[in-house]
Each structure stands twice: as structure tokens, then as C-alpha cells.
Amino acid sequence: MSAPSFTTAALEQRLRQHLTPTQLEVIDESHQHAGHAGANGTGFGTHFRVRIASPLFDGKSRVTRHRLVYDSLQDLMDQGLHALAIEVL
């Protein structure tokens, strides 16, 4: 059974809605993970990198900032979003 596929637009929309970022870049890196666990065979929609800055991160630890990003995308993770690399700016 292959993993579901998500779009950068879906992740961007969710992150904008929850974290009101001042900077946001979502990159689909799925093509770099062909044959890895969670890959769906298409090269799209399973492995993402998020670069994000948000005023909600002010004064928070790195772990807390990452948790805010994960919490914003939790239902997508539950649906099979396989991998998320987070760069907090």
C-alpha cells in the first residue's frame, strides 16, 4: 500500500492558518527519498522541508517551535504525511 500524497499548497495553507508566519517556504523533497519508507512511488507528496518564521515563536525554545509546527500539521501526519524537516528562521 502506498503512502498518501500531499501538496505544498496544503501544508502552506495549514501553517499560515495556525502560525501566521512572516516567512514561509514549503519544499517537497519526496523525489530525494524514492525507495525509502513512506515514499509513495510518485516522487511527490510524502517528504517535506518547512522553512518558517512566526511571531508565535518569539521567546520559545527550539523544541517548542518545532512542536508548534508539528501540532499545526498533526492531522496530516495522522493521514500519512511521512516526513517533515523543519527549519525555524
PAZAPA-4460 file (N, C-alpha, C; in steps of 0.05 Angstrom, whole numbers, plus 32768, in hexadecimal, padded with zeros to 4 digits):
% residues 89
    n_x    n_y    n_z   ca_x   ca_y   ca_z    c_x    c_y    c_z   seq   type   mol
   8011   7FE8   8000   8000   8000   8000   8012   8019   8000     1      M     A
   800D   802B   7FEE   801D   8043   7FEC   8013   8059   7FFF     2      S     A
   8026   806A   8007   801F   8081   8018   800E   8095   8009     3      A     A
   7FFD   80A4   8018   7FEE   80B9   800A   8000   80CF   8001     4      P     A
   7FF6   80E0   7FF0   8005   80F6   7FE5   7FF9   8111   7FEE     5      S     A
   800A   8123   7FF7   8001   813E   8000   800F   8152   7FEE     6      F     A
   8005   816B   7FEE   8010   8180   7FDE   801D   8195   7FEF     7      T     A
   8030   81A4   7FE3   803C   81BA   7FF2   8026   81CF   7FF9     8      T     A
   8013   81D3   7FE7   7FFE   81E6   7FEC   7FED   81DF   8004     9      A     A
   7FE8   81C5   8008   7FD8   81BC   801F   7FE7   81C2   8039    10      A     A
   8001   81BC   8039   8011   81C1   8051   8014   81DF   8056    11      L     A
   8019   81EF   8041   801B   820C   8044   8001   8217   804F    12      E     A
   7FEB   820F   8045   7FD1   8219   804E   7FCD   8214   806C    13      Q     A
   7FD3   81FB   8074   7FD0   81F4   8090   7FE3   8204   80A2    14      R     A
   7FFC   8207   809A   800F   8216   80AA   8008   8233   80AC    15      L     A
   7FFF   823F   8096   7FF6   825B   8096   7FDE   825F   80A9    16      R     A
   7FCC   824C   80A8   7FB4   824E   80B9   7FBB   824C   80D7    17      Q     A
   7FCD   823B   80DE   7FD3   8235   80FA   7FE9   8247   8106    18      H     A
   7FFD   824E   80F5   8015   825B   8100   801A   8277   80F6    19      L     A
   8009   8281   80E4   800C   829C   80D8   802A   82A3   80D4    20      T     A
   8037   8294   80C3   8054   8298   80BF   805A   82B2   80B1    21      P     A
   8072   82BD   80B7   807C   82D5   80A9   808D   82CB   8091    22      T     A
   8097   82B3   8093   80A6   82A6   807D   809D   8289   807C    23      Q     A
   8099   827F   8064   8091   8263   8062   809A   8258   8046    24      L     A
   80A7   8241   8047   80AE   8233   802F   80A9   8215   8035    25      E     A
   809A   8208   8024   8095   81EB   8027   80A0   81DE   800D    26      V     A
   80B2   81CC   8011   80BF   81BF   7FFA   80B9   81A1   7FFB    27      I     A
   80AF   8196   7FE5   80AA   817A   7FE2   80C5   816C   7FDA    28      D     A
   80D0   815D   7FEC   80E9   814F   7FE8   80E5   8131   7FE3    29      E     A
   80CD   812A   7FDD   80C6   810D   7FDA   80D8   80FF   7FC5    30      S     A
   80DE   810D   7FB0   80EE   8100   7F9B   810A   80F7   7FA5    31      H     A
   8113   8103   7FBB   812D   80FB   7FC6   812B   80E2   7FD8    32      Q     A
   8113   80D9   7FDC   810E   80C2   7FEE   8102   80AA   7FE0    33      H     A
   8105   80A8   7FC6   80FA   8091   7FB8   8105   8077   7FC3    34      A     A
   80F3   8065   7FC9   80FB   804B   7FD4   80FD   804B   7FF2    35      G     A
   80FB   8062   7FFE   80FC   8064   801C   80E1   805D   8028    36      H     A
   80E1   8058   8041   80C7   8053   804F   80B5   806B   804C    37      A     A
   809C   8067   8047   8089   807C   8045   8087   8088   8029    38      G     A
   8099   8082   8017   8098   808C   7FFC   8080   807F   7FEE    39      A     A
   8073   808E   7FDD   805B   8083   7FCF   8060   807A   7FB3    40      N     A
   8079   807C   7FA9   8080   8073   7F8E   807C   8088   7F79    41      G     A
   8071   80A0   7F80   806D   80B5   7F6C   8083   80CA   7F6D    42      T     A
   8091   80CC   7F83   80A5   80E0   7F86   809A   80FB   7F90    43      G     A
   8081   80FA   7F99   8074   8113   7FA2   8063   810D   7FBB    44      F     A
   8061   8121   7FCD   804C   8121   7FE1   8050   8112   7FFB    45      G     A
   8069   8108   8000   806C   80F9   8019   8082   8104   802C    46      T     A
   8096   8112   8021   80AC   811C   8030   80AF   813A   802B    47      H     A
   80AD   814A   8040   80AE   8167   803C   80C2   8175   804F    48      F     A
   80CC   818C   8046   80DC   819D   8056   80CC   81B7   805A    49      R     A
   80CB   81C1   8072   80BD   81DA   8078   80D1   81EE   8084    50      V     A
   80D3   8205   8077   80E3   821B   8082   80CF   8230   808A    51      R     A
   80CF   8238   80A4   80BA   8248   80AE   80C4   825B   80C4    52      I     A
   80B8   8273   80C4   80BC   8287   80DA   80A0   8290   80E1    53      A     A
   809C   8293   80FB   8081   829B   8105   8085   82AB   811F    54      S     A
   8075   82C0   8123   8076   82CD   813D   806D   82BB   8154    55      P     A
   805F   82A6   814E   8057   8293   8163   806F   8284   816E    56      L     A
   8086   8285   8161   809E   8277   816A   80AF   8288   817D    57      F     A
   80A9   82A2   817F   80B9   82B4   818F   80BA   82AA   81AC    58      D     A
   80D3   82A8   81B6   80D7   82A0   81D2   80D4   8283   81D7    59      G     A
   80CF   8273   81C3   80CA   8256   81C6   80E4   8246   81BF    60      K     A
   80E7   8230   81CC   80FE   821E   81C6   80FB   8212   81AA    61      S     A
   8111   8207   81A1   8111   81FA   8187   80FD   81E3   8187    62      R     A
   80FD   81D3   819C   80EB   81BD   819E   80CE   81C6   819D    63      V     A
   80C8   81DB   81AC   80AC   81E6   81AC   80A4   81F0   8191    64      T     A
   80B7   81FE   8183   80B1   8208   8168   80AB   81F1   8155    65      R     A
   80BA   81DC   8156   80B6   81C4   8145   809B   81B7   814C    66      H     A
   8095   81B6   8166   807C   81AA   816F   8064   81BA   8163    67      R     A
   8066   81D4   8163   8050   81E5   8157   804C   81DE   813A    68      L     A
   8062   81D9   812B   805F   81D2   810F   8052   81B6   810D    69      V     A
   805C   81A3   811C   8051   8188   811B   8033   8188   8123    70      Y     A
   802D   8197   8138   8011   8198   8141   7FFF   81A3   812B    71      D     A
   8009   81B7   811C   7FF9   81C3   8106   7FF3   81AF   80F0    72      S     A
   8004   819B   80ED   8002   8188   80D7   7FFB   816C   80E1    73      L     A
   7FF3   816A   80FA   7FEF   814F   8106   7FDA   813E   80F7    74      Q     A
   7FC4   814A   80EF   7FB1   8139   80E1   7FBB   812F   80C6    75      D     A
   7FCD   813E   80B9   7FD9   8135   80A0   7FED   811E   80A6    76      L     A
   7FFC   8121   80BD   800E   810C   80C5   7FFE   80F3   80CB    77      M     A
   7FE7   80F6   80D8   7FD6   80DF   80DE   7FCB   80D2   80C4    78      D     A
   7FC9   80E1   80AF   7FBF   80D7   8095   7FD5   80CB   8084    79      Q     A
   7FEE   80CD   808E   8004   80C0   807F   801A   80D2   8075    80      G     A
   8019   80EC   807B   8030   80FD   8074   8048   80F0   8082    81      L     A
   805C   80E8   8072   8070   80D7   807D   8087   80E5   808B    82      H     A
   8092   80FA   807E   80AA   8107   8089   80A8   8125   8087    83      A     A
   80B2   8132   809C   80B2   814F   809D   80CC   8159   80A9    84      L     A
   80DB   8168   809A   80F4   8175   80A3   80EC   8192   80A9    85      A     A
   80F3   819C   80C0   80EB   81B7   80C8   8103   81C8   80CC    86      I     A
   8103   81DF   80BF   8118   81F4   80C3   8109   820C   80CD    87      E     A
   810D   8213   80E6   8101   822B   80F2   8114   8242   80ED    88      V     A
   810A   8257   80E0   811A   826E   80D9   8119   8283   80EE    89      L     A
***
